[in-house]
Amino acid sequence: MEKLQKMVSKKPVVIFSKNSCCMSHSIKTLFVDFGVNPTIYELDEIKRGKEIEHALAQLGCSPTVPVVFIGGQLVGGANQVMSLHLNRSLIPMLKSVGALWV
């Protein structure tokens, strides 16, 4: 858990993903299309990916990818991110952490 906290606290937007997950691809594309440069951890490619995935599950993330943190705070998975986007809360959130300047 401590390692996870260090990973998410250093960058404005952190996405935990898997290359094989279509929803992960959609969420990464959404942020990149906004002009955000998220830090992306591909859990199926990095050392200790399973350990990080377990830590995400302990936080209540189900499914464990994609999972988005903004400003060091857990936002959630694809459903939560899309809900924020549809209710026009996502962009102000990204601006408030310095991930988006427009």
C-alpha positions as CSV (number, residue, x, y, z in Angstrom):
1,M,0.0,0.0,0.0
2,E,2.8,2.4,0.8
3,K,4.4,1.8,-2.6
4,L,1.1,2.5,-4.3
5,Q,0.7,5.7,-2.4
6,K,4.2,6.9,-3.5
7,M,3.4,6.0,-7.1
8,V,0.2,8.1,-7.2
9,S,1.4,11.1,-5.1
10,K,4.2,12.1,-7.5
11,K,2.2,12.9,-10.6
12,P,-1.1,14.8,-11.2
13,V,-2.8,11.9,-13.1
14,V,-1.9,8.3,-12.7
15,I,-3.6,5.4,-14.6
16,F,-3.2,1.8,-13.7
17,S,-3.9,-0.2,-16.8
18,K,-3.3,-3.5,-18.7
19,N,-2.5,-3.6,-22.4
20,S,-5.0,-6.3,-22.9
21,C,-7.9,-4.3,-21.5
22,C,-10.1,-2.4,-24.0
23,M,-11.5,-0.2,-21.2
24,S,-8.0,0.8,-20.1
25,H,-7.3,1.8,-23.7
26,S,-10.5,3.9,-23.8
27,I,-9.6,5.7,-20.6
28,K,-6.0,6.4,-21.6
29,T,-7.3,7.8,-24.9
30,L,-9.8,10.1,-23.2
31,F,-7.1,11.7,-21.1
32,V,-4.6,12.0,-23.9
33,D,-7.3,13.5,-26.2
34,F,-7.9,16.2,-23.5
35,G,-4.2,17.0,-23.7
36,V,-3.3,15.4,-20.4
37,N,0.0,13.6,-20.1
38,P,-0.9,10.9,-17.5
39,T,1.6,8.6,-15.9
40,I,0.6,5.1,-17.0
41,Y,1.5,1.9,-15.3
42,E,0.8,-1.2,-17.4
43,L,0.4,-3.9,-14.7
44,D,0.9,-6.7,-17.2
45,E,4.3,-5.4,-18.1
46,I,5.9,-4.0,-14.9
47,K,7.7,-5.8,-12.1
48,R,5.4,-6.3,-9.1
49,G,2.3,-5.7,-11.3
50,K,0.4,-8.4,-9.5
51,E,1.3,-6.9,-6.1
52,I,0.0,-3.5,-7.2
53,E,-3.1,-5.1,-8.6
54,H,-3.7,-6.7,-5.2
55,A,-3.2,-3.4,-3.5
56,L,-5.8,-1.8,-5.8
57,A,-8.2,-4.6,-5.0
58,Q,-7.7,-3.9,-1.3
59,L,-8.7,-0.3,-2.0
60,G,-12.0,-1.6,-3.3
61,C,-11.2,-1.2,-7.0
62,S,-13.2,-3.9,-8.9
63,P,-12.2,-4.5,-11.6
64,T,-8.6,-3.6,-10.8
65,V,-8.0,-1.9,-14.2
66,P,-8.3,0.7,-15.3
67,V,-7.9,2.7,-12.1
68,V,-7.4,6.5,-12.2
69,F,-5.9,8.7,-9.5
70,I,-6.0,12.5,-9.8
71,G,-4.0,14.7,-7.5
72,G,-3.1,11.6,-5.5
73,Q,-6.8,10.8,-4.8
74,L,-8.5,7.7,-6.0
75,V,-11.1,8.6,-8.7
76,G,-12.0,5.0,-9.6
77,G,-12.4,3.0,-12.7
78,A,-13.9,3.6,-16.1
79,N,-17.5,4.1,-14.9
80,Q,-16.4,6.7,-12.3
81,V,-14.2,8.6,-14.8
82,M,-16.9,8.6,-17.5
83,S,-19.5,9.8,-15.0
84,L,-17.3,12.7,-14.0
85,H,-16.8,13.5,-17.7
86,L,-20.5,13.4,-18.5
87,N,-21.4,15.6,-15.6
88,R,-18.6,18.1,-16.6
89,S,-16.6,17.6,-13.4
90,L,-13.5,15.9,-14.9
91,I,-11.9,18.8,-16.7
92,P,-12.2,21.2,-13.7
93,M,-10.6,18.4,-11.5
94,L,-7.8,18.0,-14.0
95,K,-7.2,21.8,-14.1
96,S,-7.2,22.0,-10.3
97,V,-4.2,19.6,-10.1
98,G,-2.3,21.3,-12.9
99,A,-2.8,18.4,-15.4
100,L,-4.7,20.6,-17.9
101,W,-4.1,24.3,-18.6
102,V,-6.8,25.2,-21.1
